[in-house]
Amino acid sequence: MLSICSLLLVGCTENDLLNSDTTAEKARVSPISFSGGHVDHATTRHFSALCEHLPTLGVWGWYNGMSENNIQAFDDQLVAYNADSAQWEYNPLQYWNEGCQYNFFAYAPHQQKTNAEVDIDLTTHMISIKGVTLHGHNLQDYPSADVKEQFAGTPDTDWMVARAGQTATGAAGMDVEFMMQHILGKLNIRIKACPDFLKRSHIAAVTADSIVVGALPSQGDFVQQLAHTPIISSPEDAAAEEWTAHDANLWIRGTHACTLSTDPTYIVESLVIPHHIAASSTVVLYYTYHYADGHTEECRFSMPLADAFSRFVAGYSHTLTFTVCSERIIFEAGANDWERDTEKR
């Protein structure tokens, strides 16, 4: 793993040009290769492969030579995953300079096929992404018992950054692997029915018919300030405002009805711009009581979203759970790690 590579600054060969015709034969057969990386939550160390989420990376890289420091090797290089070869590829190849100290920084997906603009601060190496746009895509448009997580192929891009970058000492056969972190937030809404209510003889079923959440920001600009996923309980991290949200005209909808049981069913799973939630943002739930004698009663429940969450935080999954009872709806809210099957706080 690159995380245990030596961090000593060592001079490398006099030839500091990665693609020079005079590069030693050993280096010429040792291209700098990328194994993509993993999507990781900094607290739990749960991770999944980046290629499961996104097919491209943007990479910057510098190295220290014997006569000069901070020589740029990669400038927002497009690195793409080839599903046929199961390899991350780029062109033209760059080659390791043996013994040189390298620093790499990455984000995903590459800006080439998006409407956003991505840059890096040449002094701090913090990454900025301007013009992130969300369309309110709901992974749970067909409700299910579990989160789905994969936004690949949807209108909404699950932007990620290797917040801590990566370091390596140039050597033959070395692969660069990034630990990527989500920089958007995620909103999950799930619903269930009270067990005692469903047992009543005059109740045949309860259905959740549709749900509407909004209005939320549809656009935002990200300027990295932290080298780790924000920790919700940390005042210092809370003070690091990395996102500026714009255009509160985004609505998230779930439109396929589902019959409720005592186990929760997910009806919303959507990306959200991290921001402090406005008092005007609401959740409106439409549901129906189906009685044993055949008649139905359509109901509507509305609440301010800010009653559940004060803000959406980058890299966290925010889950709102509704429980439908005979004469009331109970809600619970909490934020937990993004990836499935992680330990909840």
C-alpha positions in Angstrom: 0.0 0.0 0.0 1.3 3.5 -0.8 0.3 4.7 2.7 3.4 2.9 4.1 5.8 4.2 1.5 8.8 6.2 2.8 8.2 9.9 3.0 11.9 10.8 3.0 12.8 13.4 0.3 15.4 11.8 -1.8 17.2 13.1 -4.8 16.7 11.2 -8.0 18.8 10.8 -11.1 20.1 13.8 -13.0 17.6 13.1 -15.7 14.4 14.4 -14.3 12.4 14.3 -17.5 9.8 11.5 -17.3 9.7 10.9 -21.1 13.2 11.7 -22.1 14.8 9.4 -24.7 17.8 8.9 -22.4 15.7 7.5 -19.5 17.3 4.3 -18.2 15.9 1.1 -19.6 14.7 0.0 -16.2 12.6 3.1 -15.9 11.3 2.7 -19.5 9.7 -0.6 -18.7 8.2 0.9 -15.5 5.4 3.2 -16.4 3.5 5.1 -13.6 0.3 3.1 -13.3 -2.9 3.8 -11.5 -5.0 1.1 -9.8 -7.8 3.7 -9.5 -8.6 3.4 -5.8 -11.3 2.8 -3.3 -14.2 4.8 -2.0 -13.7 5.0 1.7 -15.2 6.6 4.8 -12.4 7.9 7.0 -14.0 6.7 10.2 -15.0 3.1 9.5 -12.4 2.2 6.8 -15.2 0.5 4.9 -14.5 0.8 1.2 -15.6 -0.3 -2.3 -13.7 -0.1 -5.6 -13.9 3.3 -7.3 -14.6 1.6 -10.7 -18.0 0.4 -9.2 -19.0 4.1 -8.9 -17.1 6.2 -11.5 -15.2 5.3 -14.7 -12.7 8.2 -14.8 -10.2 10.1 -12.7 -8.5 13.5 -13.1 -4.9 13.4 -11.7 -2.3 16.0 -10.9 1.2 14.9 -9.9 4.6 16.5 -9.0 8.0 15.1 -8.1 11.2 16.4 -6.6 14.4 16.0 -8.7 18.0 16.4 -7.7 18.3 19.9 -9.2 14.7 21.1 -9.0 11.6 20.6 -6.8 7.9 20.3 -7.7 8.4 19.3 -11.3 5.0 18.6 -12.8 4.4 15.2 -14.2 0.6 15.2 -14.5 -1.7 18.1 -15.2 -5.3 17.1 -14.8 -4.6 13.8 -16.6 -7.6 11.8 -17.7 -7.3 8.3 -16.4 -10.1 6.0 -17.5 -11.2 2.5 -16.4 -11.2 -0.1 -19.2 -13.8 -2.7 -18.2 -12.4 -5.3 -20.7 -8.9 -5.3 -19.3 -10.0 -4.3 -15.7 -7.2 -1.6 -15.8 -7.1 2.1 -15.4 -5.4 3.6 -18.5 -4.1 6.9 -19.7 -2.1 8.3 -22.7 0.7 9.1 -23.2 2.4 7.0 -20.5 4.7 8.6 -18.0 7.6 6.7 -16.4 9.0 6.5 -12.9 12.2 8.3 -12.0 13.8 5.9 -9.6 14.1 7.3 -6.1 12.2 10.6 -6.7 9.5 11.7 -4.3 6.1 12.0 -5.9 2.9 13.7 -4.8 -0.4 12.9 -6.5 -3.8 14.4 -6.2 -7.1 13.2 -7.8 -10.8 13.7 -8.2 -13.5 11.8 -10.0 -15.0 11.8 -12.5 -12.8 13.7 -14.9 -14.4 17.1 -15.8 -14.1 16.4 -19.5 -17.6 14.9 -19.8 -19.3 17.2 -17.2 -20.4 20.8 -17.1 -18.3 21.6 -14.1 -14.9 23.2 -13.9 -12.2 21.6 -11.8 -8.9 23.1 -10.7 -6.2 22.7 -8.0 -4.4 25.3 -5.9 -0.8 25.0 -6.9 0.3 26.0 -3.3 -2.1 24.1 -1.1 -3.0 21.3 -3.6 -6.6 21.7 -2.5 -9.1 20.9 -5.3 -12.1 23.1 -6.3 -15.1 22.1 -8.4 -17.4 24.8 -9.7 -20.7 24.4 -11.3 -21.9 21.1 -9.7 -25.5 20.5 -10.8 -28.0 18.1 -9.5 -31.3 17.0 -11.1 -33.0 15.3 -8.2 -32.6 11.7 -9.5 -34.1 9.2 -7.0 -32.4 5.8 -7.0 -35.5 4.5 -5.1 -38.1 5.5 -7.7 -39.0 1.8 -7.4 -39.0 1.4 -3.6 -36.8 -1.3 -2.1 -35.7 -2.7 1.2 -32.1 -1.5 1.0 -30.0 1.4 -0.3 -28.7 1.1 -3.9 -25.8 3.6 -3.8 -24.7 3.5 -7.4 -25.4 6.8 -9.2 -23.3 5.7 -12.3 -25.4 6.2 -15.4 -27.9 8.6 -13.7 -28.2 12.4 -14.5 -26.6 13.2 -11.1 -22.8 12.9 -10.7 -21.5 11.5 -7.4 -18.4 13.7 -7.2 -15.4 12.4 -5.2 -12.0 13.8 -4.1 -8.9 12.0 -2.8 -8.8 14.5 0.1 -5.3 13.5 1.4 -3.7 12.9 -2.0 -1.1 10.2 -2.3 2.7 10.0 -2.0 5.1 7.5 -3.5 8.8 7.1 -4.0 9.6 6.2 -7.7 10.3 2.5 -8.1 9.7 -0.1 -10.8 6.3 -1.8 -10.5 4.8 0.8 -8.2 1.0 1.4 -8.6 -0.7 4.6 -7.4 -3.9 3.9 -5.5 -6.2 6.7 -4.2 -8.6 6.7 -1.3 -11.6 8.7 -2.6 -14.2 10.4 -0.5 -17.7 11.5 -1.5 -18.0 15.3 -1.3 -21.8 15.5 -1.8 -24.3 14.5 0.8 -27.1 11.8 0.4 -30.7 11.9 1.5 -32.5 8.6 2.2 -36.1 8.5 3.2 -37.8 5.3 4.3 -41.2 4.4 5.6 -42.9 1.6 7.6 -46.2 1.0 9.5 -46.8 0.5 13.2 -47.1 -3.3 14.0 -50.2 -2.8 16.2 -52.0 -0.8 13.5 -51.5 -3.4 10.8 -53.0 -6.0 13.1 -56.3 -4.3 13.4 -59.1 -6.2 11.7 -60.6 -3.3 9.9 -57.2 -2.4 8.2 -56.4 -4.3 5.0 -53.2 -2.3 4.1 -51.4 1.0 4.2 -49.7 2.3 1.1 -47.2 5.1 0.6 -48.3 6.7 -2.7 -45.8 9.5 -3.3 -43.4 11.9 -1.7 -42.0 15.3 -2.6 -38.9 17.0 -1.0 -37.8 20.6 -1.7 -37.0 23.1 -2.7 -33.3 22.3 -2.3 -30.2 23.8 -4.0 -29.7 22.5 -7.5 -26.2 23.9 -8.0 -23.1 24.4 -5.9 -19.4 25.2 -5.9 -16.9 23.2 -3.9 -13.6 24.5 -2.5 -11.7 21.9 -0.5 -10.5 22.9 2.9 -10.2 19.6 4.7 -7.8 16.7 4.0 -10.5 14.3 5.5 -14.2 13.8 5.4 -15.8 16.3 7.7 -16.6 14.9 11.2 -20.1 16.0 12.2 -19.3 16.4 15.9 -16.2 18.5 15.2 -16.7 22.3 15.6 -13.6 22.9 13.6 -14.8 20.8 10.7 -18.3 22.4 10.9 -16.6 25.8 10.5 -14.9 24.7 7.3 -17.5 25.8 4.8 -16.4 24.0 1.6 -19.7 24.4 -0.3 -21.5 27.4 -1.6 -25.0 26.4 -2.7 -27.1 28.1 -5.4 -30.5 28.1 -7.0 -33.0 26.6 -4.6 -35.2 25.0 -7.3 -34.5 21.3 -6.9 -37.4 18.9 -6.1 -36.9 15.2 -5.2 -39.8 13.0 -5.9 -40.9 9.4 -5.3 -43.9 8.5 -7.4 -44.3 4.7 -7.2 -46.7 3.5 -4.5 -45.6 0.7 -2.2 -47.5 -1.3 0.5 -46.1 -0.8 3.9 -45.0 -3.5 6.4 -43.3 -3.3 9.7 -39.9 -3.3 8.0 -38.8 0.0 6.5 -39.0 0.5 2.7 -36.7 3.1 1.1 -38.7 5.5 -1.1 -36.0 8.2 -1.6 -32.2 8.0 -2.1 -30.8 11.1 -3.7 -27.7 13.2 -3.8 -27.8 16.6 -2.2 -25.6 19.7 -2.1 -24.2 20.1 1.4 -25.8 23.2 3.0 -27.6 24.6 5.9 -31.3 23.6 5.3 -33.7 26.5 4.8 -36.9 26.8 6.8 -38.8 26.8 3.5 -37.7 23.3 2.5 -40.4 20.7 3.2 -41.2 17.0 3.0 -44.7 16.1 1.8 -45.8 12.5 2.1 -49.0 11.1 0.5 -50.3 7.8 1.8 -53.6 5.8 1.9 -55.4 3.7 4.4 -57.1 0.7 2.8 -59.9 -0.7 4.9 -61.2 -4.2 5.0 -64.7 -3.2 3.8 -63.1 -1.9 0.5 -63.1 1.9 1.1 -60.0 4.0 1.2 -58.8 7.2 3.0 -56.2 9.3 1.3 -53.9 11.3 3.6 -51.3 14.0 3.4 -48.4 14.7 5.9 -46.1 17.7 5.6 -43.2 18.8 7.8 -40.2 21.2 7.5 -37.1 19.3 6.4 -35.2 21.4 9.0 -37.1 19.6 11.8 -35.2 16.5 10.8 -31.8 18.0 9.8 -30.1 21.3 10.4 -27.7 20.8 7.5 -26.5 18.2 4.9 -22.8 17.3 5.4 -20.4 16.2 2.7 -19.7 12.5 2.7 -22.6 11.5 4.9 -25.9 9.7 4.4 -28.8 11.4 6.0 -31.7 9.1 6.7 -35.3 10.1 7.6 -37.6 7.3 8.7 -41.4 7.7 8.9 -43.6 5.3 10.8 -47.3 5.5 9.9 -49.7 4.8 12.8 -53.5 5.1 13.2 -53.7 8.8 13.9 -50.2 10.1 13.6 -46.8 9.8 11.9 -43.6 9.4 13.8 -40.3 10.4 12.3 -36.7 9.7 13.2 -33.6 11.2 11.6 -29.9 10.6 11.7 -26.7 10.8 9.8 -24.4 7.9 9.2 -21.6 6.6 7.0 -22.3 6.6 3.3 -21.5 3.1 2.3 -23.7 0.1 2.9 -23.3 -2.1 6.0 -21.2 0.4 7.9 -21.4 1.0 11.6 -23.8 3.8 12.4 -23.1 6.5 14.9 
